[in-house]
Amino acid sequence: MWLLIFADDPADRGRLEAELEGTPAEAVDEMIEQSCWTQDVPDFVGGKGTAQQRLIGLRAAYLANNRPLGNG
């Protein structure tokens, strides 16, 4: 699911959407509302913010807690 959340290339995003049967916005909402990431992005719990704000917020929280994807 994180690959979909971090996918910026339209082709990659489209392939991942087909494989995972969902969109980046749906993946972000699921992570924010139904996982431990709720505590890292409390301003977006309950559907608060726009889809773009929620995506940026979750990405920032992930990067603050983990090394970037693809870097070893």
mmCIF file of the N, C-alpha and C atoms, coordinates in Angstrom:
data_MODEL
# 
_entry.id   MODEL 
# 
loop_
_atom_site.group_PDB 
_atom_site.id 
_atom_site.type_symbol 
_atom_site.label_atom_id 
_atom_site.label_alt_id 
_atom_site.label_comp_id 
_atom_site.label_asym_id 
_atom_site.label_entity_id 
_atom_site.label_seq_id 
_atom_site.pdbx_PDB_ins_code 
_atom_site.Cartn_x 
_atom_site.Cartn_y 
_atom_site.Cartn_z 
_atom_site.occupancy 
_atom_site.B_iso_or_equiv 
_atom_site.pdbx_formal_charge 
_atom_site.auth_seq_id 
_atom_site.auth_comp_id 
_atom_site.auth_asym_id 
_atom_site.auth_atom_id 
_atom_site.pdbx_PDB_model_num 
ATOM 1   N N  . MET A 1 1  ? 0.817   -1.191 0.000   1.00 0.00 ? 1  MET A N  1 
ATOM 2   C CA . MET A 1 1  ? 0.000   0.000  0.000   1.00 0.00 ? 1  MET A CA 1 
ATOM 3   C C  . MET A 1 1  ? 0.867   1.264  0.000   1.00 0.00 ? 1  MET A C  1 
ATOM 4   N N  . TRP A 1 2  ? 2.027   1.199  0.680   1.00 0.00 ? 2  TRP A N  1 
ATOM 5   C CA . TRP A 1 2  ? 2.903   2.368  0.709   1.00 0.00 ? 2  TRP A CA 1 
ATOM 6   C C  . TRP A 1 2  ? 3.405   2.724  -0.677  1.00 0.00 ? 2  TRP A C  1 
ATOM 7   N N  . LEU A 1 3  ? 3.650   1.724  -1.523  1.00 0.00 ? 3  LEU A N  1 
ATOM 8   C CA . LEU A 1 3  ? 4.104   2.021  -2.880  1.00 0.00 ? 3  LEU A CA 1 
ATOM 9   C C  . LEU A 1 3  ? 3.062   2.843  -3.620  1.00 0.00 ? 3  LEU A C  1 
ATOM 10  N N  . LEU A 1 4  ? 1.789   2.530  -3.421  1.00 0.00 ? 4  LEU A N  1 
ATOM 11  C CA . LEU A 1 4  ? 0.711   3.292  -4.046  1.00 0.00 ? 4  LEU A CA 1 
ATOM 12  C C  . LEU A 1 4  ? 0.663   4.711  -3.480  1.00 0.00 ? 4  LEU A C  1 
ATOM 13  N N  . ILE A 1 5  ? 0.837   4.839  -2.201  1.00 0.00 ? 5  ILE A N  1 
ATOM 14  C CA . ILE A 1 5  ? 0.804   6.158  -1.558  1.00 0.00 ? 5  ILE A CA 1 
ATOM 15  C C  . ILE A 1 5  ? 1.954   7.040  -2.040  1.00 0.00 ? 5  ILE A C  1 
ATOM 16  N N  . PHE A 1 6  ? 3.104   6.435  -2.324  1.00 0.00 ? 6  PHE A N  1 
ATOM 17  C CA . PHE A 1 6  ? 4.265   7.197  -2.761  1.00 0.00 ? 6  PHE A CA 1 
ATOM 18  C C  . PHE A 1 6  ? 4.446   7.232  -4.280  1.00 0.00 ? 6  PHE A C  1 
ATOM 19  N N  . ALA A 1 7  ? 3.568   6.590  -5.021  1.00 0.00 ? 7  ALA A N  1 
ATOM 20  C CA . ALA A 1 7  ? 3.704   6.553  -6.481  1.00 0.00 ? 7  ALA A CA 1 
ATOM 21  C C  . ALA A 1 7  ? 3.398   7.926  -7.076  1.00 0.00 ? 7  ALA A C  1 
ATOM 22  N N  . ASP A 1 8  ? 4.380   8.513  -7.750  1.00 0.00 ? 8  ASP A N  1 
ATOM 23  C CA . ASP A 1 8  ? 4.195   9.798  -8.414  1.00 0.00 ? 8  ASP A CA 1 
ATOM 24  C C  . ASP A 1 8  ? 4.081   9.640  -9.925  1.00 0.00 ? 8  ASP A C  1 
ATOM 25  N N  . ASP A 1 9  ? 4.698   8.599  -10.461 1.00 0.00 ? 9  ASP A N  1 
ATOM 26  C CA . ASP A 1 9  ? 4.645   8.346  -11.890 1.00 0.00 ? 9  ASP A CA 1 
ATOM 27  C C  . ASP A 1 9  ? 3.261   7.807  -12.259 1.00 0.00 ? 9  ASP A C  1 
ATOM 28  N N  . PRO A 1 10 ? 2.578   8.451  -13.202 1.00 0.00 ? 10 PRO A N  1 
ATOM 29  C CA . PRO A 1 10 ? 1.228   8.011  -13.571 1.00 0.00 ? 10 PRO A CA 1 
ATOM 30  C C  . PRO A 1 10 ? 1.146   6.549  -14.003 1.00 0.00 ? 10 PRO A C  1 
ATOM 31  N N  . ALA A 1 11 ? 2.148   6.061  -14.716 1.00 0.00 ? 11 ALA A N  1 
ATOM 32  C CA . ALA A 1 11 ? 2.126   4.665  -15.156 1.00 0.00 ? 11 ALA A CA 1 
ATOM 33  C C  . ALA A 1 11 ? 2.241   3.720  -13.963 1.00 0.00 ? 11 ALA A C  1 
ATOM 34  N N  . ASP A 1 12 ? 3.150   4.033  -13.053 1.00 0.00 ? 12 ASP A N  1 
ATOM 35  C CA . ASP A 1 12 ? 3.298   3.213  -11.848 1.00 0.00 ? 12 ASP A CA 1 
ATOM 36  C C  . ASP A 1 12 ? 2.022   3.241  -11.010 1.00 0.00 ? 12 ASP A C  1 
ATOM 37  N N  . ARG A 1 13 ? 1.477   4.433  -10.863 1.00 0.00 ? 13 ARG A N  1 
ATOM 38  C CA . ARG A 1 13 ? 0.256   4.592  -10.069 1.00 0.00 ? 13 ARG A CA 1 
ATOM 39  C C  . ARG A 1 13 ? -0.885  3.785  -10.680 1.00 0.00 ? 13 ARG A C  1 
ATOM 40  N N  . GLY A 1 14 ? -1.025  3.851  -11.997 1.00 0.00 ? 14 GLY A N  1 
ATOM 41  C CA . GLY A 1 14 ? -2.087  3.104  -12.668 1.00 0.00 ? 14 GLY A CA 1 
ATOM 42  C C  . GLY A 1 14 ? -1.929  1.611  -12.490 1.00 0.00 ? 14 GLY A C  1 
ATOM 43  N N  . ARG A 1 15 ? -0.695  1.115  -12.612 1.00 0.00 ? 15 ARG A N  1 
ATOM 44  C CA . ARG A 1 15 ? -0.432  -0.320 -12.423 1.00 0.00 ? 15 ARG A CA 1 
ATOM 45  C C  . ARG A 1 15 ? -0.756  -0.739 -10.993 1.00 0.00 ? 15 ARG A C  1 
ATOM 46  N N  . LEU A 1 16 ? -0.320  0.061  -10.021 1.00 0.00 ? 16 LEU A N  1 
ATOM 47  C CA . LEU A 1 16 ? -0.584  -0.264 -8.622  1.00 0.00 ? 16 LEU A CA 1 
ATOM 48  C C  . LEU A 1 16 ? -2.068  -0.178 -8.282  1.00 0.00 ? 16 LEU A C  1 
ATOM 49  N N  . GLU A 1 17 ? -2.765  0.798  -8.850  1.00 0.00 ? 17 GLU A N  1 
ATOM 50  C CA . GLU A 1 17 ? -4.212  0.901  -8.623  1.00 0.00 ? 17 GLU A CA 1 
ATOM 51  C C  . GLU A 1 17 ? -4.908  -0.360 -9.108  1.00 0.00 ? 17 GLU A C  1 
ATOM 52  N N  . ALA A 1 18 ? -4.500  -0.871 -10.266 1.00 0.00 ? 18 ALA A N  1 
ATOM 53  C CA . ALA A 1 18 ? -5.104  -2.091 -10.807 1.00 0.00 ? 18 ALA A CA 1 
ATOM 54  C C  . ALA A 1 18 ? -4.778  -3.295 -9.930  1.00 0.00 ? 18 ALA A C  1 
ATOM 55  N N  . GLU A 1 19 ? -3.522  -3.406 -9.508  1.00 0.00 ? 19 GLU A N  1 
ATOM 56  C CA . GLU A 1 19 ? -3.109  -4.536 -8.675  1.00 0.00 ? 19 GLU A CA 1 
ATOM 57  C C  . GLU A 1 19 ? -3.776  -4.524 -7.308  1.00 0.00 ? 19 GLU A C  1 
ATOM 58  N N  . LEU A 1 20 ? -3.854  -3.348 -6.700  1.00 0.00 ? 20 LEU A N  1 
ATOM 59  C CA . LEU A 1 20 ? -4.384  -3.234 -5.340  1.00 0.00 ? 20 LEU A CA 1 
ATOM 60  C C  . LEU A 1 20 ? -5.876  -2.910 -5.299  1.00 0.00 ? 20 LEU A C  1 
ATOM 61  N N  . GLU A 1 21 ? -6.443  -2.677 -6.481  1.00 0.00 ? 21 GLU A N  1 
ATOM 62  C CA . GLU A 1 21 ? -7.872  -2.373 -6.601  1.00 0.00 ? 21 GLU A CA 1 
ATOM 63  C C  . GLU A 1 21 ? -8.274  -1.200 -5.711  1.00 0.00 ? 21 GLU A C  1 
ATOM 64  N N  . GLY A 1 22 ? -7.513  -0.113 -5.826  1.00 0.00 ? 22 GLY A N  1 
ATOM 65  C CA . GLY A 1 22 ? -7.813  1.088  -5.064  1.00 0.00 ? 22 GLY A CA 1 
ATOM 66  C C  . GLY A 1 22 ? -6.994  2.250  -5.567  1.00 0.00 ? 22 GLY A C  1 
ATOM 67  N N  . THR A 1 23 ? -7.289  3.414  -5.052  1.00 0.00 ? 23 THR A N  1 
ATOM 68  C CA . THR A 1 23 ? -6.602  4.638  -5.444  1.00 0.00 ? 23 THR A CA 1 
ATOM 69  C C  . THR A 1 23 ? -5.668  5.094  -4.315  1.00 0.00 ? 23 THR A C  1 
ATOM 70  N N  . PRO A 1 24 ? -4.746  5.995  -4.628  1.00 0.00 ? 24 PRO A N  1 
ATOM 71  C CA . PRO A 1 24 ? -3.906  6.537  -3.560  1.00 0.00 ? 24 PRO A CA 1 
ATOM 72  C C  . PRO A 1 24 ? -4.736  7.179  -2.445  1.00 0.00 ? 24 PRO A C  1 
ATOM 73  N N  . ALA A 1 25 ? -5.778  7.887  -2.807  1.00 0.00 ? 25 ALA A N  1 
ATOM 74  C CA . ALA A 1 25 ? -6.621  8.538  -1.794  1.00 0.00 ? 25 ALA A CA 1 
ATOM 75  C C  . ALA A 1 25 ? -7.264  7.503  -0.873  1.00 0.00 ? 25 ALA A C  1 
ATOM 76  N N  . GLU A 1 26 ? -7.716  6.391  -1.439  1.00 0.00 ? 26 GLU A N  1 
ATOM 77  C CA . GLU A 1 26 ? -8.315  5.333  -0.620  1.00 0.00 ? 26 GLU A CA 1 
ATOM 78  C C  . GLU A 1 26 ? -7.272  4.692  0.292   1.00 0.00 ? 26 GLU A C  1 
ATOM 79  N N  . ALA A 1 27 ? -6.063  4.501  -0.230  1.00 0.00 ? 27 ALA A N  1 
ATOM 80  C CA . ALA A 1 27 ? -4.987  3.926  0.572   1.00 0.00 ? 27 ALA A CA 1 
ATOM 81  C C  . ALA A 1 27 ? -4.628  4.851  1.730   1.00 0.00 ? 27 ALA A C  1 
ATOM 82  N N  . VAL A 1 28 ? -4.538  6.135  1.445   1.00 0.00 ? 28 VAL A N  1 
ATOM 83  C CA . VAL A 1 28 ? -4.227  7.118  2.492   1.00 0.00 ? 28 VAL A CA 1 
ATOM 84  C C  . VAL A 1 28 ? -5.317  7.103  3.556   1.00 0.00 ? 28 VAL A C  1 
ATOM 85  N N  . ASP A 1 29 ? -6.563  7.134  3.132   1.00 0.00 ? 29 ASP A N  1 
ATOM 86  C CA . ASP A 1 29 ? -7.668  7.129  4.099   1.00 0.00 ? 29 ASP A CA 1 
ATOM 87  C C  . ASP A 1 29 ? -7.643  5.882  4.972   1.00 0.00 ? 29 ASP A C  1 
ATOM 88  N N  . GLU A 1 30 ? -7.375  4.738  4.375   1.00 0.00 ? 30 GLU A N  1 
ATOM 89  C CA . GLU A 1 30 ? -7.314  3.499  5.150   1.00 0.00 ? 30 GLU A CA 1 
ATOM 90  C C  . GLU A 1 30 ? -6.180  3.552  6.171   1.00 0.00 ? 30 GLU A C  1 
ATOM 91  N N  . MET A 1 31 ? -5.019  4.032  5.744   1.00 0.00 ? 31 MET A N  1 
ATOM 92  C CA . MET A 1 31 ? -3.884  4.110  6.665   1.00 0.00 ? 31 MET A CA 1 
ATOM 93  C C  . MET A 1 31 ? -4.150  5.103  7.799   1.00 0.00 ? 31 MET A C  1 
ATOM 94  N N  . ILE A 1 32 ? -4.757  6.221  7.477   1.00 0.00 ? 32 ILE A N  1 
ATOM 95  C CA . ILE A 1 32 ? -5.022  7.232  8.501   1.00 0.00 ? 32 ILE A CA 1 
ATOM 96  C C  . ILE A 1 32 ? -6.095  6.760  9.472   1.00 0.00 ? 32 ILE A C  1 
ATOM 97  N N  . GLU A 1 33 ? -7.128  6.151  8.970   1.00 0.00 ? 33 GLU A N  1 
ATOM 98  C CA . GLU A 1 33 ? -8.281  5.823  9.800   1.00 0.00 ? 33 GLU A CA 1 
ATOM 99  C C  . GLU A 1 33 ? -8.188  4.462  10.489  1.00 0.00 ? 33 GLU A C  1 
ATOM 100 N N  . GLN A 1 34 ? -7.404  3.524  9.938   1.00 0.00 ? 34 GLN A N  1 
ATOM 101 C CA . GLN A 1 34 ? -7.476  2.156  10.443  1.00 0.00 ? 34 GLN A CA 1 
ATOM 102 C C  . GLN A 1 34 ? -6.123  1.551  10.804  1.00 0.00 ? 34 GLN A C  1 
ATOM 103 N N  . SER A 1 35 ? -5.146  2.383  11.123  1.00 0.00 ? 35 SER A N  1 
ATOM 104 C CA . SER A 1 35 ? -3.836  1.828  11.468  1.00 0.00 ? 35 SER A CA 1 
ATOM 105 C C  . SER A 1 35 ? -3.185  2.672  12.558  1.00 0.00 ? 35 SER A C  1 
ATOM 106 N N  . CYS A 1 36 ? -1.986  2.281  12.897  1.00 0.00 ? 36 CYS A N  1 
ATOM 107 C CA . CYS A 1 36 ? -1.244  3.011  13.924  1.00 0.00 ? 36 CYS A CA 1 
ATOM 108 C C  . CYS A 1 36 ? -0.869  4.423  13.478  1.00 0.00 ? 36 CYS A C  1 
ATOM 109 N N  . TRP A 1 37 ? -0.996  4.727  12.201  1.00 0.00 ? 37 TRP A N  1 
ATOM 110 C CA . TRP A 1 37 ? -0.630  6.045  11.698  1.00 0.00 ? 37 TRP A CA 1 
ATOM 111 C C  . TRP A 1 37 ? -1.609  7.132  12.150  1.00 0.00 ? 37 TRP A C  1 
ATOM 112 N N  . THR A 1 38 ? -2.728  6.739  12.704  1.00 0.00 ? 38 THR A N  1 
ATOM 113 C CA . THR A 1 38 ? -3.699  7.702  13.229  1.00 0.00 ? 38 THR A CA 1 
ATOM 114 C C  . THR A 1 38 ? -3.029  8.680  14.189  1.00 0.00 ? 38 THR A C  1 
ATOM 115 N N  . GLN A 1 39 ? -2.172  8.160  15.052  1.00 0.00 ? 39 GLN A N  1 
ATOM 116 C CA . GLN A 1 39 ? -1.525  9.011  16.058  1.00 0.00 ? 39 GLN A CA 1 
ATOM 117 C C  . GLN A 1 39 ? -0.504  9.969  15.452  1.00 0.00 ? 39 GLN A C  1 
ATOM 118 N N  . ASP A 1 40 ? 0.000   9.662  14.258  1.00 0.00 ? 40 ASP A N  1 
ATOM 119 C CA . ASP A 1 40 ? 0.997   10.511 13.622  1.00 0.00 ? 40 ASP A CA 1 
ATOM 120 C C  . ASP A 1 40 ? 0.395   11.643 12.798  1.00 0.00 ? 40 ASP A C  1 
ATOM 121 N N  . VAL A 1 41 ? -0.860  11.509 12.429  1.00 0.00 ? 41 VAL A N  1 
ATOM 122 C CA . VAL A 1 41 ? -1.526  12.537 11.619  1.00 0.00 ? 41 VAL A CA 1 
ATOM 123 C C  . VAL A 1 41 ? -2.909  12.869 12.202  1.00 0.00 ? 41 VAL A C  1 
ATOM 124 N N  . PRO A 1 42 ? -2.959  13.269 13.473  1.00 0.00 ? 42 PRO A N  1 
ATOM 125 C CA . PRO A 1 42 ? -4.256  13.495 14.119  1.00 0.00 ? 42 PRO A CA 1 
ATOM 126 C C  . PRO A 1 42 ? -5.094  14.587 13.465  1.00 0.00 ? 42 PRO A C  1 
ATOM 127 N N  . ASP A 1 43 ? -4.456  15.520 12.774  1.00 0.00 ? 43 ASP A N  1 
ATOM 128 C CA . ASP A 1 43 ? -5.204  16.599 12.128  1.00 0.00 ? 43 ASP A CA 1 
ATOM 129 C C  . ASP A 1 43 ? -6.042  16.099 10.954  1.00 0.00 ? 43 ASP A C  1 
ATOM 130 N N  . PHE A 1 44 ? -5.777  14.880 10.489  1.00 0.00 ? 44 PHE A N  1 
ATOM 131 C CA . PHE A 1 44 ? -6.484  14.353 9.323   1.00 0.00 ? 44 PHE A CA 1 
ATOM 132 C C  . PHE A 1 44 ? -7.425  13.193 9.658   1.00 0.00 ? 44 PHE A C  1 
ATOM 133 N N  . VAL A 1 45 ? -7.486  12.803 10.916  1.00 0.00 ? 45 VAL A N  1 
ATOM 134 C CA . VAL A 1 45 ? -8.388  11.725 11.330  1.00 0.00 ? 45 VAL A CA 1 
ATOM 135 C C  . VAL A 1 45 ? -9.830  12.198 11.188  1.00 0.00 ? 45 VAL A C  1 
ATOM 136 N N  . GLY A 1 46 ? -10.680 11.304 10.756  1.00 0.00 ? 46 GLY A N  1 
ATOM 137 C CA . GLY A 1 46 ? -12.089 11.639 10.587  1.00 0.00 ? 46 GLY A CA 1 
ATOM 138 C C  . GLY A 1 46 ? -12.383 12.322 9.267   1.00 0.00 ? 46 GLY A C  1 
ATOM 139 N N  . GLY A 1 47 ? -11.498 12.136 8.307   1.00 0.00 ? 47 GLY A N  1 
ATOM 140 C CA . GLY A 1 47 ? -11.719 12.706 6.977   1.00 0.00 ? 47 GLY A CA 1 
ATOM 141 C C  . GLY A 1 47 ? -11.413 14.183 6.868   1.00 0.00 ? 47 GLY A C  1 
ATOM 142 N N  . LYS A 1 48 ? -10.702 14.718 7.856   1.00 0.00 ? 48 LYS A N  1 
ATOM 143 C CA . LYS A 1 48 ? -10.373 16.149 7.819   1.00 0.00 ? 48 LYS A CA 1 
ATOM 144 C C  . LYS A 1 48 ? -9.311  16.425 6.768   1.00 0.00 ? 48 LYS A C  1 
ATOM 145 N N  . GLY A 1 49 ? -9.396  17.575 6.152   1.00 0.00 ? 49 GLY A N  1 
ATOM 146 C CA . GLY A 1 49 ? -8.447  17.987 5.128   1.00 0.00 ? 49 GLY A CA 1 
ATOM 147 C C  . GLY A 1 49 ? -8.835  17.461 3.759   1.00 0.00 ? 49 GLY A C  1 
ATOM 148 N N  . THR A 1 50 ? -8.175  18.005 2.761   1.00 0.00 ? 50 THR A N  1 
ATOM 149 C CA . THR A 1 50 ? -8.420  17.549 1.397   1.00 0.00 ? 50 THR A CA 1 
ATOM 150 C C  . THR A 1 50 ? -7.642  16.252 1.160   1.00 0.00 ? 50 THR A C  1 
ATOM 151 N N  . ALA A 1 51 ? -7.960  15.560 0.095   1.00 0.00 ? 51 ALA A N  1 
ATOM 152 C CA . ALA A 1 51 ? -7.240  14.337 -0.242  1.00 0.00 ? 51 ALA A CA 1 
ATOM 153 C C  . ALA A 1 51 ? -5.746  14.626 -0.398  1.00 0.00 ? 51 ALA A C  1 
ATOM 154 N N  . GLN A 1 52 ? -5.406  15.742 -1.025  1.00 0.00 ? 52 GLN A N  1 
ATOM 155 C CA . GLN A 1 52 ? -3.997  16.110 -1.224  1.00 0.00 ? 52 GLN A CA 1 
ATOM 156 C C  . GLN A 1 52 ? -3.319  16.417 0.111   1.00 0.00 ? 52 GLN A C  1 
ATOM 157 N N  . GLN A 1 53 ? -3.987  17.122 1.004   1.00 0.00 ? 53 GLN A N  1 
ATOM 158 C CA . GLN A 1 53 ? -3.412  17.429 2.308   1.00 0.00 ? 53 GLN A CA 1 
ATOM 159 C C  . GLN A 1 53 ? -3.178  16.151 3.106   1.00 0.00 ? 53 GLN A C  1 
ATOM 160 N N  . ARG A 1 54 ? -4.127  15.232 3.025   1.00 0.00 ? 54 ARG A N  1 
ATOM 161 C CA . ARG A 1 54 ? -4.001  13.962 3.742   1.00 0.00 ? 54 ARG A CA 1 
ATOM 162 C C  . ARG A 1 54 ? -2.836  13.147 3.183   1.00 0.00 ? 54 ARG A C  1 
ATOM 163 N N  . LEU A 1 55 ? -2.687  13.126 1.862   1.00 0.00 ? 55 LEU A N  1 
ATOM 164 C CA . LEU A 1 55 ? -1.584  12.412 1.221   1.00 0.00 ? 55 LEU A CA 1 
ATOM 165 C C  . LEU A 1 55 ? -0.246  13.004 1.656   1.00 0.00 ? 55 LEU A C  1 
ATOM 166 N N  . ILE A 1 56 ? -0.117  14.306 1.576   1.00 0.00 ? 56 ILE A N  1 
ATOM 167 C CA . ILE A 1 56 ? 1.129   14.975 1.957   1.00 0.00 ? 56 ILE A CA 1 
ATOM 168 C C  . ILE A 1 56 ? 1.422   14.753 3.445   1.00 0.00 ? 56 ILE A C  1 
ATOM 169 N N  . GLY A 1 57 ? 0.411   14.847 4.268   1.00 0.00 ? 57 GLY A N  1 
ATOM 170 C CA . GLY A 1 57 ? 0.593   14.652 5.708   1.00 0.00 ? 57 GLY A CA 1 
ATOM 171 C C  . GLY A 1 57 ? 1.052   13.249 6.054   1.00 0.00 ? 57 GLY A C  1 
ATOM 172 N N  . LEU A 1 58 ? 0.442   12.245 5.423   1.00 0.00 ? 58 LEU A N  1 
ATOM 173 C CA . LEU A 1 58 ? 0.828   10.866 5.699   1.00 0.00 ? 58 LEU A CA 1 
ATOM 174 C C  . LEU A 1 58 ? 2.219   10.567 5.159   1.00 0.00 ? 58 LEU A C  1 
ATOM 175 N N  . ARG A 1 59 ? 2.522   11.061 3.976   1.00 0.00 ? 59 ARG A N  1 
ATOM 176 C CA . ARG A 1 59 ? 3.879   10.884 3.427   1.00 0.00 ? 59 ARG A CA 1 
ATOM 177 C C  . ARG A 1 59 ? 4.910   11.492 4.369   1.00 0.00 ? 59 ARG A C  1 
ATOM 178 N N  . ALA A 1 60 ? 4.661   12.699 4.845   1.00 0.00 ? 60 ALA A N  1 
ATOM 179 C CA . ALA A 1 60 ? 5.597   13.376 5.746   1.00 0.00 ? 60 ALA A CA 1 
ATOM 180 C C  . ALA A 1 60 ? 5.768   12.589 7.045   1.00 0.00 ? 60 ALA A C  1 
ATOM 181 N N  . ALA A 1 61 ? 4.677   12.078 7.581   1.00 0.00 ? 61 ALA A N  1 
ATOM 182 C CA . ALA A 1 61 ? 4.755   11.287 8.813   1.00 0.00 ? 61 ALA A CA 1 
ATOM 183 C C  . ALA A 1 61 ? 5.559   10.016 8.585   1.00 0.00 ? 61 ALA A C  1 
ATOM 184 N N  . TYR A 1 62 ? 5.334   9.367  7.455   1.00 0.00 ? 62 TYR A N  1 
ATOM 185 C CA . TYR A 1 62 ? 6.090   8.158  7.140   1.00 0.00 ? 62 TYR A CA 1 
ATOM 186 C C  . TYR A 1 62 ? 7.583   8.466  7.046   1.00 0.00 ? 62 TYR A C  1 
ATOM 187 N N  . LEU A 1 63 ? 7.916   9.497  6.297   1.00 0.00 ? 63 LEU A N  1 
ATOM 188 C CA . LEU A 1 63 ? 9.327   9.839  6.101   1.00 0.00 ? 63 LEU A CA 1 
ATOM 189 C C  . LEU A 1 63 ? 9.987   10.283 7.395   1.00 0.00 ? 63 LEU A C  1 
ATOM 190 N N  . ALA A 1 64 ? 9.240   10.888 8.294   1.00 0.00 ? 64 ALA A N  1 
ATOM 191 C CA . ALA A 1 64 ? 9.790   11.286 9.583   1.00 0.00 ? 64 ALA A CA 1 
ATOM 192 C C  . ALA A 1 64 ? 10.108  10.074 10.455  1.00 0.00 ? 64 ALA A C  1 
ATOM 193 N N  . ASN A 1 65 ? 9.407   8.962  10.216  1.00 0.00 ? 65 ASN A N  1 
ATOM 194 C CA . ASN A 1 65 ? 9.572   7.766  11.031  1.00 0.00 ? 65 ASN A CA 1 
ATOM 195 C C  . ASN A 1 65 ? 10.361  6.650  10.355  1.00 0.00 ? 65 ASN A C  1 
ATOM 196 N N  . ASN A 1 66 ? 10.659  6.783  9.074   1.00 0.00 ? 66 ASN A N  1 
ATOM 197 C CA . ASN A 1 66 ? 11.313  5.732  8.310   1.00 0.00 ? 66 ASN A CA 1 
ATOM 198 C C  . ASN A 1 66 ? 12.260  6.337  7.290   1.00 0.00 ? 66 ASN A C  1 
ATOM 199 N N  . ARG A 1 67 ? 13.177  5.515  6.839   1.00 0.00 ? 67 ARG A N  1 
ATOM 200 C CA . ARG A 1 67 ? 14.025  5.982  5.739   1.00 0.00 ? 67 ARG A CA 1 
ATOM 201 C C  . ARG A 1 67 ? 13.186  5.943  4.461   1.00 0.00 ? 67 ARG A C  1 
ATOM 202 N N  . PRO A 1 68 ? 13.492  6.760  3.495   1.00 0.00 ? 68 PRO A N  1 
ATOM 203 C CA . PRO A 1 68 ? 12.732  6.792  2.245   1.00 0.00 ? 68 PRO A CA 1 
ATOM 204 C C  . PRO A 1 68 ? 12.730  5.436  1.544   1.00 0.00 ? 68 PRO A C  1 
ATOM 205 N N  . LEU A 1 69 ? 11.641  5.121  0.863   1.00 0.00 ? 69 LEU A N  1 
ATOM 206 C CA . LEU A 1 69 ? 11.522  3.891  0.097   1.00 0.00 ? 69 LEU A CA 1 
ATOM 207 C C  . LEU A 1 69 ? 12.597  3.845  -0.982  1.00 0.00 ? 69 LEU A C  1 
ATOM 208 N N  . GLY A 1 70 ? 13.147  2.668  -1.217  1.00 0.00 ? 70 GLY A N  1 
ATOM 209 C CA . GLY A 1 70 ? 14.109  2.482  -2.281  1.00 0.00 ? 70 GLY A CA 1 
ATOM 210 C C  . GLY A 1 70 ? 15.534  2.866  -1.938  1.00 0.00 ? 70 GLY A C  1 
ATOM 211 N N  . ASN A 1 71 ? 15.800  3.241  -0.703  1.00 0.00 ? 71 ASN A N  1 
ATOM 212 C CA . ASN A 1 71 ? 17.153  3.631  -0.313  1.00 0.00 ? 71 ASN A CA 1 
ATOM 213 C C  . ASN A 1 71 ? 17.782  2.567  0.586   1.00 0.00 ? 71 ASN A C  1 
ATOM 214 N N  . GLY A 1 72 ? 17.731  1.343  0.131   1.00 0.00 ? 72 GLY A N  1 
ATOM 215 C CA . GLY A 1 72 ? 18.395  0.261  0.858   1.00 0.00 ? 72 GLY A CA 1 
ATOM 216 C C  . GLY A 1 72 ? 17.515  -0.344 1.825   1.00 0.00 ? 72 GLY A C  1 
# 
